[in-house]
Amino acid sequence: MSALKLDGESVLGSTPLEYSFQVEEGEHLVVIGQNGAGKSALLRILAGLLPLTKGTLSIGKQIVDSPVENIFLPPHKRPTVLQLQTGAVFPHLNVAKNIAYPLRQMKTESKKIRKAVEETLERFQLSEIRNRLPHTLSGGQLSRVALARSIAANPRILLLDEPTSSIDIEASSWIDEFLKDLRTTLILVSHDPVEALVIGQRILVVDNGRIIQKGTPADVSTQPTNSWVAKFLNLNILTASASGFEAKIDGGGSLRLAEKWNERVNISFPSSAISLYTNTPDGSPRNVWEVTVKTLHSDGEIVRVGIEGPFKATAIITQESLDHLDLRLGTKCWAAIKANEINVTPKGSLG
């Protein structure tokens, strides 16, 4: 069932906006694009802060915005919660009262509010700082408080505008892992390619107030619509269990790391960092594995090569290299990457 369907136009200042897409119940949709592309404006339309000038917006079976039918449901009556980049945590309320605020606005029973707040504090690891005011919190703690408050009201659709844009890697990793497992319908504007690929079940690419590409992360990253998308999504993402310098990849295979780790980790590395060889390579690469070519997508002089071995990955090579290696679908070859090209982050643990 469709959770949300938008086919309409609006205007922000002098910039025309035109969007057409739908989101299924429980789906995680990530919106990417350059600065000023119209990502935040899209969230404002969905939340009811920017009315349509043409077309319709439906949430479930209910039309919430249709100028021709003179229908416009204001933000506070929509089953959506919008969290802006700042988080907008109330400075005069402590952590617990911030989380309780939307429930009080909904006139929820006091007993239910207390129970929901306690559960949310525990869920977001905020119990120990429940009585502290926002000005005493770190950026990561503030982000968790803002997200906890947004989710406490159990919105049907959660709209997030770059929720991890100004916090440290560890806190960002925790929030990304939480959002990945969230069952709520989620529309997330992101500036982080790792976040987009980890959380997104589908990706929308926005440019100049319009959607220029949509598809699964694999589709968008292997067949990018322009050079900006190609550069933004030039990443392979894996999860692993690290022990010392070795990371055992979920599903099979392992990689040698440049530094010691001893925990569950997320691993990312640029597609352009993978080198392909027809024979086992000699020299400095610490990671070498045998693969089969599964996909080939050419974009001018650049070719994206989908490879499968112990794990799946995408390599980027030049057309000249493709011709020299004589790679075709089904060809077996060797992939290699240096340990210092691999980026490692803890998998969602705040300790």
C-alpha positions as CSV (number, residue, x, y, z in Angstrom):
1,M,0.0,0.0,0.0
2,S,1.2,3.5,-0.8
3,A,2.0,5.6,2.2
4,L,2.5,8.8,0.3
5,K,2.0,9.9,-3.3
6,L,3.0,13.3,-4.7
7,D,2.4,14.6,-8.2
8,G,2.5,18.3,-8.0
9,E,4.1,21.6,-8.4
10,S,5.0,24.5,-6.1
11,V,7.3,27.5,-6.0
12,L,10.0,28.6,-3.5
13,G,10.9,32.3,-4.0
14,S,11.4,32.4,-7.8
15,T,12.3,28.8,-8.1
16,P,9.7,26.5,-9.7
17,L,9.4,23.0,-8.1
18,E,7.9,19.9,-9.7
19,Y,7.9,16.4,-8.0
20,S,6.3,13.1,-8.9
21,F,6.9,9.9,-6.8
22,Q,5.3,7.6,-4.3
23,V,6.6,5.8,-1.2
24,E,5.3,2.5,0.1
25,E,4.4,1.7,3.7
26,G,7.5,1.2,5.7
27,E,9.8,2.1,2.9
28,H,13.0,4.1,3.4
29,L,13.5,6.7,0.7
30,V,16.7,8.8,0.7
31,V,16.8,12.1,-1.2
32,I,20.2,13.4,-2.5
33,G,21.3,16.3,-4.6
34,Q,23.6,19.3,-4.6
35,N,23.1,22.3,-2.4
36,G,20.1,24.3,-3.4
37,A,18.7,21.5,-5.5
38,G,15.3,21.5,-3.8
39,K,15.7,18.6,-1.3
40,S,14.5,20.5,1.8
41,A,11.8,22.2,-0.2
42,L,10.4,18.7,-1.0
43,L,10.2,17.9,2.7
44,R,8.4,21.2,3.4
45,I,5.8,20.3,0.8
46,L,5.2,16.9,2.4
47,A,5.0,18.4,5.9
48,G,2.6,21.1,4.8
49,L,4.9,24.1,5.2
50,L,4.9,24.8,1.5
51,P,1.6,24.4,-0.3
52,L,1.2,23.0,-3.8
53,T,0.2,25.4,-6.6
54,K,-0.8,22.5,-8.8
55,G,-1.4,18.7,-8.5
56,T,-2.1,16.5,-5.5
57,L,-0.4,15.1,-2.4
58,S,-2.0,12.1,-0.8
59,I,-1.0,10.3,2.5
60,G,-2.5,6.9,2.5
61,K,-6.0,7.2,1.0
62,Q,-6.4,10.8,2.1
63,I,-5.7,13.8,-0.1
64,V,-3.9,16.4,2.1
65,D,-3.1,19.0,-0.6
66,S,-5.0,19.7,-3.8
67,P,-5.4,23.3,-5.0
68,V,-8.0,22.5,-7.7
69,E,-10.2,20.8,-5.0
70,N,-9.4,23.6,-2.4
71,I,-8.0,20.9,0.0
72,F,-5.1,21.8,2.3
73,L,-4.5,19.9,5.5
74,P,-2.2,22.0,7.8
75,P,1.0,20.6,9.3
76,H,-0.3,19.8,12.7
77,K,-3.2,17.7,11.3
78,R,-0.9,15.5,9.1
79,P,0.4,12.1,10.2
80,T,4.0,13.4,9.5
81,V,6.8,14.7,11.6
82,L,9.5,16.9,10.1
83,Q,12.9,17.2,11.8
84,L,15.0,20.0,10.5
85,Q,18.8,20.1,10.4
86,T,18.9,22.0,13.6
87,G,16.7,19.5,15.4
88,A,14.9,22.4,17.0
89,V,15.2,21.0,20.5
90,F,13.4,23.3,23.0
91,P,16.2,25.0,25.1
92,H,14.0,25.6,28.2
93,L,12.9,22.0,28.5
94,N,15.1,19.1,29.8
95,V,15.6,15.9,27.8
96,A,12.6,14.1,29.2
97,K,10.2,17.0,28.7
98,N,11.4,17.6,25.2
99,I,10.5,14.0,24.3
100,A,7.1,14.3,26.1
101,Y,6.2,17.5,24.3
102,P,4.6,16.1,21.1
103,L,2.6,13.6,23.2
104,R,1.3,16.4,25.4
105,Q,0.3,18.4,22.2
106,M,-1.7,15.3,21.1
107,K,-3.4,15.3,24.6
108,T,-2.2,11.8,25.3
109,E,-3.1,10.4,28.8
110,S,-0.5,11.2,31.4
111,K,0.1,7.5,32.2
112,K,0.7,6.7,28.5
113,I,3.1,9.7,28.2
114,R,5.2,8.6,31.2
115,K,5.4,5.1,29.7
116,A,6.3,6.3,26.2
117,V,9.0,8.7,27.6
118,E,10.6,6.0,29.7
119,E,10.7,3.6,26.8
120,T,12.1,6.3,24.4
121,L,14.8,7.4,26.9
122,E,15.9,3.8,27.2
123,R,15.7,3.1,23.4
124,F,17.9,6.1,22.7
125,Q,20.3,5.6,25.6
126,L,19.3,8.9,27.2
127,S,18.1,7.8,30.6
128,E,21.2,9.1,32.4
129,I,20.8,12.6,31.0
130,R,17.0,12.8,31.3
131,N,17.0,15.9,33.5
132,R,19.7,17.9,31.7
133,L,19.0,21.0,29.6
134,P,20.0,21.1,25.9
135,H,22.8,23.6,26.4
136,T,24.7,21.0,28.5
137,L,24.6,18.3,25.8
138,S,27.0,17.3,23.1
139,G,26.1,17.5,19.4
140,G,25.5,13.7,19.3
141,Q,23.3,13.8,22.4
142,L,21.2,16.7,21.0
143,S,20.7,14.8,17.7
144,R,19.5,11.7,19.6
145,V,17.1,13.9,21.7
146,A,15.7,15.5,18.5
147,L,15.2,12.1,16.9
148,A,13.7,10.6,20.0
149,R,11.2,13.4,20.2
150,S,10.3,13.0,16.5
151,I,9.7,9.3,17.0
152,A,7.9,9.5,20.4
153,A,4.7,10.5,18.7
154,N,4.8,7.4,16.5
155,P,4.4,9.3,13.2
156,R,3.1,7.5,10.2
157,I,5.8,9.2,8.1
158,L,9.1,10.6,9.4
159,L,10.7,13.4,7.4
160,L,14.4,14.0,8.3
161,D,16.5,16.8,6.9
162,E,20.2,15.8,7.3
163,P,19.9,14.7,10.9
164,T,23.6,13.7,11.2
165,S,25.1,16.7,9.4
166,S,26.9,18.3,12.4
167,I,27.8,15.4,14.7
168,D,30.8,13.1,15.2
169,I,31.2,9.8,13.4
170,E,30.4,7.6,16.3
171,A,27.1,9.3,17.1
172,S,26.3,9.5,13.4
173,S,26.9,5.7,13.0
174,W,24.6,5.0,15.9
175,I,21.8,7.1,14.4
176,D,22.3,5.6,10.9
177,E,22.0,2.0,12.3
178,F,18.9,3.0,14.2
179,L,17.2,4.5,11.1
180,K,18.2,1.5,9.0
181,D,16.2,-0.8,11.3
182,L,13.3,1.6,11.8
183,R,10.0,0.2,10.5
184,T,8.3,3.7,10.1
185,T,8.0,5.1,6.6
186,L,11.1,7.3,6.3
187,I,12.0,10.1,3.8
188,L,15.5,11.2,4.6
189,V,17.5,14.1,3.0
190,S,21.2,13.2,3.2
191,H,24.5,14.7,2.4
192,D,26.4,11.6,3.3
193,P,26.9,8.8,0.7
194,V,27.5,6.1,3.3
195,E,24.2,7.1,5.0
196,A,22.3,7.1,1.7
197,L,23.6,3.6,0.8
198,V,23.1,2.1,4.2
199,I,19.6,3.4,5.0
200,G,18.1,3.9,1.5
201,Q,15.9,1.2,0.0
202,R,15.3,3.7,-2.9
203,I,17.1,6.9,-3.8
204,L,15.7,10.1,-5.3
205,V,18.1,12.4,-7.0
206,V,16.9,16.0,-7.0
207,D,18.3,18.8,-9.2
208,N,16.9,22.3,-9.9
209,G,13.6,21.5,-8.2
210,R,13.0,18.3,-10.1
211,I,13.6,14.6,-9.7
212,I,16.2,13.5,-12.3
213,Q,16.7,9.9,-11.2
214,K,15.1,7.4,-8.9
215,G,15.8,3.7,-8.2
216,T,17.5,1.3,-5.8
217,P,20.9,2.3,-4.4
218,A,22.5,-0.4,-6.7
219,D,20.7,1.0,-9.8
220,V,21.6,4.7,-9.1
221,S,25.2,4.0,-8.1
222,T,25.9,1.8,-11.1
223,Q,24.0,3.9,-13.7
224,P,24.3,7.5,-12.4
225,T,22.4,10.1,-14.3
226,N,25.3,12.6,-14.2
227,S,28.8,13.2,-12.9
228,W,27.7,14.6,-9.6
229,V,25.7,11.4,-8.7
230,A,28.6,9.2,-9.9
231,K,31.0,11.0,-7.7
232,F,28.6,11.1,-4.7
233,L,27.9,7.4,-4.8
234,N,31.4,6.3,-5.6
235,L,31.4,3.8,-2.7
236,N,31.1,0.2,-1.7
237,I,29.6,-0.5,1.7
238,L,30.1,-3.7,3.7
239,T,29.5,-4.8,7.2
240,A,32.0,-7.0,9.0
241,S,33.4,-8.3,12.3
242,A,36.9,-7.0,12.9
243,S,39.6,-8.7,14.9
244,G,43.0,-7.0,14.9
245,F,43.9,-6.1,11.3
246,E,41.4,-8.6,9.8
247,A,37.7,-7.9,9.0
248,K,35.5,-10.9,8.2
249,I,32.8,-9.7,5.8
250,D,29.2,-10.7,6.5
251,G,28.4,-13.3,3.9
252,G,31.9,-14.3,3.2
253,G,35.5,-13.1,2.5
254,S,37.7,-10.9,4.5
255,L,39.8,-7.7,4.1
256,R,43.0,-6.6,5.7
257,L,42.7,-3.2,7.5
258,A,45.3,-0.5,8.0
259,E,44.6,-0.2,11.8
260,K,43.5,-2.6,14.5
261,W,39.7,-3.0,15.3
262,N,38.0,-5.4,17.6
263,E,34.2,-4.9,17.1
264,R,31.4,-4.9,14.5
265,V,32.2,-2.4,11.9
266,N,31.0,-0.7,8.7
267,I,33.5,-0.7,5.9
268,S,33.5,1.6,2.9
269,F,35.9,2.2,0.0
270,P,35.7,4.0,-3.3
271,S,34.8,2.0,-6.4
272,S,37.8,3.8,-8.0
273,A,40.1,2.4,-5.4
274,I,39.6,-1.2,-6.7
275,S,42.1,-2.3,-9.3
276,L,41.4,-5.2,-11.7
277,Y,43.9,-7.7,-13.1
278,T,43.7,-10.7,-15.4
279,N,46.4,-12.5,-13.3
280,T,47.1,-12.5,-9.6
281,P,48.8,-9.1,-9.0
282,D,52.2,-8.6,-7.4
283,G,53.2,-5.6,-5.4
284,S,51.8,-3.5,-2.5
285,P,48.0,-4.3,-2.4
286,R,47.2,-6.1,0.9
287,N,43.8,-7.3,-0.3
288,V,43.5,-9.5,-3.4
289,W,40.5,-11.7,-4.3
290,E,39.2,-13.6,-7.3
291,V,35.9,-12.2,-8.9
292,T,33.6,-12.7,-11.8
293,V,32.4,-9.7,-13.9
294,K,28.6,-9.5,-13.5
295,T,27.7,-6.1,-14.9
296,L,29.3,-3.5,-17.2
297,H,28.0,0.1,-17.5
298,S,29.8,2.6,-19.7
299,D,29.6,6.3,-19.2
300,G,31.9,7.9,-21.8
301,E,35.4,7.0,-20.9
302,I,34.4,5.6,-17.5
303,V,33.1,2.0,-17.0
304,R,31.5,0.7,-13.8
305,V,32.2,-3.0,-13.4
306,G,30.0,-5.0,-11.1
307,I,32.0,-7.9,-9.6
308,E,31.1,-10.9,-7.5
309,G,33.3,-13.1,-5.4
310,P,33.3,-13.6,-1.7
311,F,31.2,-10.4,-1.7
312,K,29.7,-8.0,-4.3
313,A,31.4,-4.7,-5.2
314,T,31.6,-2.2,-8.0
315,A,34.9,-1.1,-9.5
316,I,35.4,1.9,-11.7
317,I,38.0,1.7,-14.5
318,T,38.6,3.5,-17.8
319,Q,37.4,2.3,-21.2
320,E,41.1,1.9,-22.2
321,S,41.7,-0.4,-19.2
322,L,38.5,-2.4,-20.0
323,D,39.8,-2.9,-23.6
324,H,43.3,-3.8,-22.4
325,L,42.0,-6.3,-19.9
326,D,39.4,-7.6,-22.4
327,L,36.8,-7.9,-19.7
328,R,33.4,-9.2,-20.6
329,L,30.3,-10.5,-18.7
330,G,31.3,-13.7,-17.0
331,T,35.0,-13.0,-17.2
332,K,37.0,-14.2,-14.2
333,C,39.7,-11.8,-12.9
334,W,41.4,-10.5,-9.8
335,A,40.4,-7.5,-7.7
336,A,42.8,-5.7,-5.4
337,I,42.7,-2.8,-3.0
338,K,45.2,-1.2,-0.6
339,A,44.4,-1.4,3.2
340,N,44.8,2.4,3.5
341,E,42.0,2.9,1.0
342,I,39.5,1.3,3.3
343,N,37.4,3.4,5.7
344,V,36.2,1.8,8.9
345,T,33.6,3.1,11.4
346,P,32.0,1.3,14.4
347,K,28.7,-0.3,13.6
348,G,26.3,1.8,15.6
349,S,27.6,1.5,19.1
350,L,27.8,4.4,21.5
351,G,29.3,2.3,24.3
